[in-house]
Amino acid sequence: NPTTSVDLSLPNDSYVSVIVYNVMGQAVATIADRYMTASVYDFSWNASDVPSGIYFIHAKAGRDVAIQRVMLIK
């Protein structure tokens, strides 16, 4: 199953971007890129169009940044 979900807890209203990068630093998917109100969000990434490997999910909300490493095995 090439789909994974990403949870994001946003304590304040802010502009949010959630982008998936490969190990070469190239953006392969944009999961979110918009202004959001404070809440808890659940995003899905369908990775069926990218090869197996390691990817980095980069989430930025205001000044806060979180990076999660994921391994995709098909």
MMTF fields as JSON, N, C-alpha, C and O atoms, coordinates in Angstrom:
{
  "mmtfVersion": "1.0.0",
  "mmtfProducer": "UNKNOWN",
  "numBonds": 295,
  "numAtoms": 296,
  "numGroups": 74,
  "numChains": 1,
  "numModels": 1,
  "chainsPerModel": [1],
  "groupsPerChain": [74],
  "chainIdList": ["A"],
  "bondAtomList": [4, 2, 8, 6, 12, 10, 16, 14, 20, 18, 24, 22, 28, 26, 32, 30, 36, 34, 40, 38, 44, 42, 48, 46, 52, 50, 56, 54, 60, 58, 64, 62, 68, 66, 72, 70, 76, 74, 80, 78, 84, 82, 88, 86, 92, 90, 96, 94, 100, 98, 104, 102, 108, 106, 112, 110, 116, 114, 120, 118, 124, 122, 128, 126, 132, 130, 136, 134, 140, 138, 144, 142, 148, 146, 152, 150, 156, 154, 160, 158, 164, 162, 168, 166, 172, 170, 176, 174, 180, 178, 184, 182, 188, 186, 192, 190, 196, 194, 200, 198, 204, 202, 208, 206, 212, 210, 216, 214, 220, 218, 224, 222, 228, 226, 232, 230, 236, 234, 240, 238, 244, 242, 248, 246, 252, 250, 256, 254, 260, 258, 264, 262, 268, 266, 272, 270, 276, 274, 280, 278, 284, 282, 288, 286, 292, 290],
  "bondOrderList": [1, 1, 1, 1, 1, 1, 1, 1, 1, 1, 1, 1, 1, 1, 1, 1, 1, 1, 1, 1, 1, 1, 1, 1, 1, 1, 1, 1, 1, 1, 1, 1, 1, 1, 1, 1, 1, 1, 1, 1, 1, 1, 1, 1, 1, 1, 1, 1, 1, 1, 1, 1, 1, 1, 1, 1, 1, 1, 1, 1, 1, 1, 1, 1, 1, 1, 1, 1, 1, 1, 1, 1, 1],
  "groupList": [{"groupName": "ASN", "atomNameList": ["N", "CA", "C", "O"], "elementList": ["N", "C", "C", "O"], "formalChargeList": [0, 0, 0, 0], "bondAtomList": [1, 0, 2, 1, 3, 2], "bondOrderList": [1, 1, 2], "singleLetterCode": "N", "chemCompType": "L-PEPTIDE LINKING"}, {"groupName": "PRO", "atomNameList": ["N", "CA", "C", "O"], "elementList": ["N", "C", "C", "O"], "formalChargeList": [0, 0, 0, 0], "bondAtomList": [1, 0, 2, 1, 3, 2], "bondOrderList": [1, 1, 2], "singleLetterCode": "P", "chemCompType": "L-PEPTIDE LINKING"}, {"groupName": "THR", "atomNameList": ["N", "CA", "C", "O"], "elementList": ["N", "C", "C", "O"], "formalChargeList": [0, 0, 0, 0], "bondAtomList": [1, 0, 2, 1, 3, 2], "bondOrderList": [1, 1, 2], "singleLetterCode": "T", "chemCompType": "L-PEPTIDE LINKING"}, {"groupName": "SER", "atomNameList": ["N", "CA", "C", "O"], "elementList": ["N", "C", "C", "O"], "formalChargeList": [0, 0, 0, 0], "bondAtomList": [1, 0, 2, 1, 3, 2], "bondOrderList": [1, 1, 2], "singleLetterCode": "S", "chemCompType": "L-PEPTIDE LINKING"}, {"groupName": "VAL", "atomNameList": ["N", "CA", "C", "O"], "elementList": ["N", "C", "C", "O"], "formalChargeList": [0, 0, 0, 0], "bondAtomList": [1, 0, 2, 1, 3, 2], "bondOrderList": [1, 1, 2], "singleLetterCode": "V", "chemCompType": "L-PEPTIDE LINKING"}, {"groupName": "ASP", "atomNameList": ["N", "CA", "C", "O"], "elementList": ["N", "C", "C", "O"], "formalChargeList": [0, 0, 0, 0], "bondAtomList": [1, 0, 2, 1, 3, 2], "bondOrderList": [1, 1, 2], "singleLetterCode": "D", "chemCompType": "L-PEPTIDE LINKING"}, {"groupName": "LEU", "atomNameList": ["N", "CA", "C", "O"], "elementList": ["N", "C", "C", "O"], "formalChargeList": [0, 0, 0, 0], "bondAtomList": [1, 0, 2, 1, 3, 2], "bondOrderList": [1, 1, 2], "singleLetterCode": "L", "chemCompType": "L-PEPTIDE LINKING"}, {"groupName": "TYR", "atomNameList": ["N", "CA", "C", "O"], "elementList": ["N", "C", "C", "O"], "formalChargeList": [0, 0, 0, 0], "bondAtomList": [1, 0, 2, 1, 3, 2], "bondOrderList": [1, 1, 2], "singleLetterCode": "Y", "chemCompType": "L-PEPTIDE LINKING"}, {"groupName": "ILE", "atomNameList": ["N", "CA", "C", "O"], "elementList": ["N", "C", "C", "O"], "formalChargeList": [0, 0, 0, 0], "bondAtomList": [1, 0, 2, 1, 3, 2], "bondOrderList": [1, 1, 2], "singleLetterCode": "I", "chemCompType": "L-PEPTIDE LINKING"}, {"groupName": "MET", "atomNameList": ["N", "CA", "C", "O"], "elementList": ["N", "C", "C", "O"], "formalChargeList": [0, 0, 0, 0], "bondAtomList": [1, 0, 2, 1, 3, 2], "bondOrderList": [1, 1, 2], "singleLetterCode": "M", "chemCompType": "L-PEPTIDE LINKING"}, {"groupName": "GLY", "atomNameList": ["N", "CA", "C", "O"], "elementList": ["N", "C", "C", "O"], "formalChargeList": [0, 0, 0, 0], "bondAtomList": [1, 0, 2, 1, 3, 2], "bondOrderList": [1, 1, 2], "singleLetterCode": "G", "chemCompType": "PEPTIDE LINKING"}, {"groupName": "GLN", "atomNameList": ["N", "CA", "C", "O"], "elementList": ["N", "C", "C", "O"], "formalChargeList": [0, 0, 0, 0], "bondAtomList": [1, 0, 2, 1, 3, 2], "bondOrderList": [1, 1, 2], "singleLetterCode": "Q", "chemCompType": "L-PEPTIDE LINKING"}, {"groupName": "ALA", "atomNameList": ["N", "CA", "C", "O"], "elementList": ["N", "C", "C", "O"], "formalChargeList": [0, 0, 0, 0], "bondAtomList": [1, 0, 2, 1, 3, 2], "bondOrderList": [1, 1, 2], "singleLetterCode": "A", "chemCompType": "L-PEPTIDE LINKING"}, {"groupName": "ARG", "atomNameList": ["N", "CA", "C", "O"], "elementList": ["N", "C", "C", "O"], "formalChargeList": [0, 0, 0, 0], "bondAtomList": [1, 0, 2, 1, 3, 2], "bondOrderList": [1, 1, 2], "singleLetterCode": "R", "chemCompType": "L-PEPTIDE LINKING"}, {"groupName": "PHE", "atomNameList": ["N", "CA", "C", "O"], "elementList": ["N", "C", "C", "O"], "formalChargeList": [0, 0, 0, 0], "bondAtomList": [1, 0, 2, 1, 3, 2], "bondOrderList": [1, 1, 2], "singleLetterCode": "F", "chemCompType": "L-PEPTIDE LINKING"}, {"groupName": "TRP", "atomNameList": ["N", "CA", "C", "O"], "elementList": ["N", "C", "C", "O"], "formalChargeList": [0, 0, 0, 0], "bondAtomList": [1, 0, 2, 1, 3, 2], "bondOrderList": [1, 1, 2], "singleLetterCode": "W", "chemCompType": "L-PEPTIDE LINKING"}, {"groupName": "HIS", "atomNameList": ["N", "CA", "C", "O"], "elementList": ["N", "C", "C", "O"], "formalChargeList": [0, 0, 0, 0], "bondAtomList": [1, 0, 2, 1, 3, 2], "bondOrderList": [1, 1, 2], "singleLetterCode": "H", "chemCompType": "L-PEPTIDE LINKING"}, {"groupName": "LYS", "atomNameList": ["N", "CA", "C", "O"], "elementList": ["N", "C", "C", "O"], "formalChargeList": [0, 0, 0, 0], "bondAtomList": [1, 0, 2, 1, 3, 2], "bondOrderList": [1, 1, 2], "singleLetterCode": "K", "chemCompType": "L-PEPTIDE LINKING"}],
  "groupTypeList": [0, 1, 2, 2, 3, 4, 5, 6, 3, 6, 1, 0, 5, 3, 7, 4, 3, 4, 8, 4, 7, 0, 4, 9, 10, 11, 12, 4, 12, 2, 8, 12, 5, 13, 7, 9, 2, 12, 3, 4, 7, 5, 14, 3, 15, 0, 12, 3, 5, 4, 1, 3, 10, 8, 7, 14, 8, 16, 12, 17, 12, 10, 13, 5, 4, 12, 8, 11, 13, 4, 9, 6, 8, 17],
  "groupIdList": [1, 2, 3, 4, 5, 6, 7, 8, 9, 10, 11, 12, 13, 14, 15, 16, 17, 18, 19, 20, 21, 22, 23, 24, 25, 26, 27, 28, 29, 30, 31, 32, 33, 34, 35, 36, 37, 38, 39, 40, 41, 42, 43, 44, 45, 46, 47, 48, 49, 50, 51, 52, 53, 54, 55, 56, 57, 58, 59, 60, 61, 62, 63, 64, 65, 66, 67, 68, 69, 70, 71, 72, 73, 74],
  "secStructList": [7, 7, 3, 3, 3, 3, 3, 3, 3, 3, 1, 1, 7, 3, 3, 3, 3, 3, 3, 3, 3, 3, 6, 6, 1, 7, 3, 3, 3, 3, 3, 3, 3, 3, 3, 3, 7, 1, 3, 3, 3, 3, 3, 3, 3, 3, 7, 6, 6, 1, 7, 1, 3, 3, 3, 3, 3, 3, 3, 3, 3, 6, 6, 3, 3, 3, 3, 3, 3, 3, 3, 3, 7, 7],
  "xCoordList": [0.847, 0.0, 0.898, 1.58, 0.907, 1.797, 1.225, 1.723, 0.196, -0.402, -0.04, -0.119, 0.355, 0.64, -0.071, -0.377, -0.331, -0.987, -0.05, 0.81, -0.245, 0.564, -0.379, -1.291, -0.162, -0.966, -0.238, 0.982, -0.999, -0.429, -1.33, -2.514, -0.758, -1.481, -1.036, 0.134, -1.964, -1.669, -2.267, -3.483, -1.433, -1.963, -2.46, -3.301, -1.941, -2.342, -2.645, -2.125, -3.476, -3.721, -2.411, -1.693, -2.098, -0.885, -0.869, -1.682, 0.079, 0.296, 1.063, 2.054, 0.616, 1.204, 1.646, 0.929, 2.85, 3.276, 3.815, 4.614, 3.366, 3.829, 4.271, 3.452, 5.569, 6.153, 7.002, 7.697, 6.947, 7.742, 8.945, 8.81, 10.132, 11.382, 12.037, 11.911, 12.744, 13.546, 14.917, 15.17, 15.808, 17.113, 18.014, 19.029, 17.664, 18.452, 17.957, 18.495, 16.934, 16.408, 15.39, 15.036, 14.914, 13.907, 12.514, 12.228, 11.657, 10.272, 9.552, 9.565, 8.921, 8.208, 6.698, 5.941, 6.252, 4.81, 4.562, 5.344, 3.471, 3.022, 1.721, 0.72, 1.755, 0.586, -0.326, -1.549, 0.258, -0.528, 0.291, 1.515, -0.39, 0.268, -0.795, -1.214, -1.226, -2.301, -2.377, -1.722, -3.172, -3.428, -4.442, -5.445, -4.176, -5.065, -5.348, -4.526, -6.515, -6.885, -6.379, -6.101, -6.264, -5.778, -6.706, -7.914, -6.118, -6.876, -5.897, -4.685, -6.427, -5.631, -6.032, -7.216, -5.036, -5.28, -4.658, -3.644, -5.279, -4.775, -4.678, -5.688, -3.445, -3.213, -2.814, -2.273, -3.076, -2.644, -1.695, -1.865, -0.692, 0.227, 0.177, 0.526, -0.26, -0.284, 1.025, 1.23, 1.901, 3.241, 3.332, 4.413, 2.226, 2.243, 3.039, 3.421, 3.295, 4.007, 5.497, 6.173, 6.017, 7.447, 8.043, 7.337, 9.335, 9.958, 10.209, 10.155, 10.483, 10.852, 12.076, 12.926, 12.167, 13.316, 12.979, 11.914, 13.9, 13.719, 13.262, 13.79, 12.273, 11.722, 11.621, 11.58, 11.583, 11.482, 10.226, 10.026, 9.385, 8.177, 8.499, 8.756, 8.48, 8.882, 7.625, 6.96, 7.313, 6.128, 6.565, 7.373, 6.027, 6.348, 5.05, 4.174, 4.949, 3.782, 4.3, 4.78, 4.204, 4.768, 6.277, 6.968, 6.787, 8.226, 8.599, 9.782, 7.609, 7.859, 8.084, 7.379, 9.083, 9.419, 9.572, 10.185, 9.017, 9.19, 9.516, 8.94, 10.444, 10.832, 10.724, 11.232, 10.044, 9.901, 10.46, 10.125, 11.312, 11.876, 10.964, 10.563, 10.645, 9.809, 10.504, 11.205, 10.287, 10.831, 9.678, 8.738, 9.756, 8.726, 9.251, 10.281, 8.528, 8.902, 7.707, 6.609, 7.941, 6.852, 7.039, 6.233],
  "yCoordList": [-1.175, 0.0, 1.246, 1.509, 2.005, 3.162, 4.441, 5.53, 4.33, 5.513, 5.57, 4.567, 6.745, 6.948, 8.203, 9.088, 8.273, 9.478, 10.236, 9.66, 11.537, 12.452, 13.276, 13.924, 13.251, 14.05, 15.346, 15.369, 16.414, 17.724, 18.427, 18.646, 18.776, 19.527, 20.978, 21.297, 21.832, 23.242, 24.061, 24.244, 24.559, 25.28, 26.688, 27.226, 27.286, 28.65, 28.701, 27.895, 29.639, 29.852, 30.258, 31.112, 29.664, 30.061, 29.44, 28.579, 29.905, 29.334, 28.024, 27.98, 26.974, 25.648, 25.115, 25.216, 24.542, 23.804, 22.456, 22.374, 21.402, 20.04, 19.488, 19.255, 19.285, 18.883, 17.638, 17.512, 16.726, 15.497, 15.659, 16.041, 15.358, 15.451, 14.088, 13.266, 13.846, 12.636, 12.911, 14.022, 11.91, 12.075, 13.048, 13.486, 13.39, 14.355, 15.783, 16.726, 15.941, 17.264, 17.785, 18.963, 16.93, 17.341, 17.126, 16.073, 18.113, 17.975, 16.998, 17.163, 15.977, 14.983, 15.069, 14.537, 15.74, 15.886, 17.055, 17.306, 17.757, 18.796, 18.302, 18.112, 18.098, 17.582, 18.722, 18.601, 19.824, 20.992, 22.242, 22.238, 23.303, 24.585, 25.676, 26.199, 26.009, 26.986, 27.487, 26.952, 28.504, 29.043, 28.134, 27.747, 27.793, 26.897, 27.461, 28.168, 27.136, 27.536, 26.494, 25.352, 26.9, 26.002, 24.798, 24.942, 23.607, 22.363, 21.203, 21.407, 20.003, 18.809, 18.334, 18.185, 18.1, 17.711, 16.351, 15.986, 15.613, 14.323, 14.373, 14.478, 14.296, 14.341, 12.957, 12.157, 12.675, 11.427, 11.725, 12.699, 10.871, 10.962, 9.65, 8.602, 9.711, 8.539, 8.52, 9.339, 7.598, 7.529, 6.526, 6.006, 6.25, 5.248, 5.685, 4.85, 6.997, 7.487, 7.733, 8.29, 7.319, 7.475, 6.109, 5.222, 5.932, 4.624, 4.398, 5.328, 3.143, 2.808, 3.602, 3.921, 3.923, 4.664, 5.431, 5.251, 6.29, 7.113, 8.507, 9.086, 9.024, 10.348, 11.134, 10.556, 12.439, 13.326, 14.163, 14.839, 14.113, 14.929, 16.165, 16.077, 17.307, 18.574, 19.409, 19.835, 19.635, 20.405, 21.725, 21.746, 22.816, 24.141, 24.878, 24.979, 25.394, 26.182, 27.391, 27.272, 28.549, 29.752, 29.604, 29.398, 29.709, 29.538, 28.104, 27.774, 27.256, 25.875, 24.977, 25.066, 24.11, 23.167, 21.78, 21.621, 20.781, 19.383, 18.577, 18.792, 17.648, 16.78, 15.34, 14.969, 14.532, 13.12, 12.306, 12.544, 11.347, 10.466, 9.25, 8.649, 8.898, 7.717, 6.849, 7.342, 5.548, 4.604, 4.001, 3.461, 4.096, 3.552, 2.266, 2.258, 1.179, -0.109, -0.609, -0.778, -0.837, -1.325, -2.793, -3.398],
  "zCoordList": [0.0, 0.0, 0.0, 0.991, -1.084, -1.171, -0.553, -0.837, 0.28, 0.89, 2.371, 3.081, 2.822, 4.232, 4.697, 3.899, 5.998, 6.505, 7.427, 8.094, 7.441, 8.222, 9.083, 8.569, 10.395, 11.315, 11.621, 11.784, 11.696, 11.992, 12.996, 12.739, 14.135, 15.15, 15.054, 15.265, 14.741, 14.515, 15.664, 15.711, 16.598, 17.758, 17.442, 18.162, 16.367, 15.989, 14.496, 13.724, 14.097, 12.675, 12.009, 12.528, 10.883, 10.163, 8.774, 8.439, 7.987, 6.662, 6.842, 7.571, 6.191, 6.363, 5.009, 4.014, 4.999, 3.82, 4.278, 5.211, 3.605, 3.865, 2.513, 1.623, 2.378, 1.101, 1.304, 2.313, 0.355, 0.409, -0.515, -1.677, 0.032, -0.724, -0.816, 0.092, -1.927, -2.024, -1.408, -0.942, -1.399, -0.755, -1.5, -0.958, -2.725, -3.489, -3.267, -3.848, -2.428, -2.119, -3.105, -3.065, -3.988, -4.974, -4.401, -3.831, -4.55, -4.107, -5.026, -6.246, -4.439, -5.239, -5.053, -5.865, -3.985, -3.759, -2.809, -1.892, -3.046, -2.123, -1.507, -2.198, -0.202, 0.507, 0.932, 0.856, 1.377, 1.777, 1.506, 1.642, 1.123, 0.868, 0.906, -0.126, 2.144, 2.291, 3.729, 4.624, 3.928, 5.259, 5.948, 5.348, 7.217, 7.959, 9.34, 9.922, 9.845, 11.195, 12.189, 11.822, 13.443, 14.491, 14.618, 14.809, 14.508, 14.597, 14.442, 14.365, 14.397, 14.107, 12.717, 12.415, 11.883, 10.495, 10.224, 10.818, 9.321, 8.884, 7.365, 6.67, 6.857, 5.42, 4.928, 5.691, 3.668, 3.052, 1.912, 1.178, 1.773, 0.641, -0.104, 0.437, -1.35, -2.211, -2.989, -3.884, -2.653, -3.235, -4.376, -4.654, -5.034, -6.096, -7.321, -8.141, -7.454, -8.64, -8.407, -9.271, -7.238, -6.955, -6.636, -6.156, -6.898, -6.635, -5.146, -4.341, -4.8, -3.432, -3.021, -3.852, -1.734, -1.245, 0.014, 0.604, 0.417, 1.607, 1.173, 0.224, 1.889, 1.603, 2.906, 3.993, 2.783, 3.932, 3.79, 2.781, 4.807, 4.828, 5.659, 6.86, 5.001, 5.604, 5.842, 4.898, 7.112, 7.469, 8.093, 9.021, 7.58, 8.109, 8.385, 7.526, 9.613, 10.014, 10.765, 11.892, 10.144, 10.758, 10.882, 9.885, 12.103, 12.336, 12.703, 12.783, 12.925, 13.337, 12.13, 11.125, 12.255, 11.188, 11.791, 12.847, 11.123, 11.525, 10.282, 9.216, 10.433, 9.32, 9.787, 10.844, 8.968, 9.288, 8.131, 6.971, 8.456, 7.433, 7.294, 8.291, 6.069, 5.808, 4.762, 3.879, 4.891, 3.919, 3.146, 3.729, 1.833, 0.958, 0.343, -0.331, 0.585, 0.011, -0.787, -0.256, -2.053, -2.919, -3.191, -3.898]
}
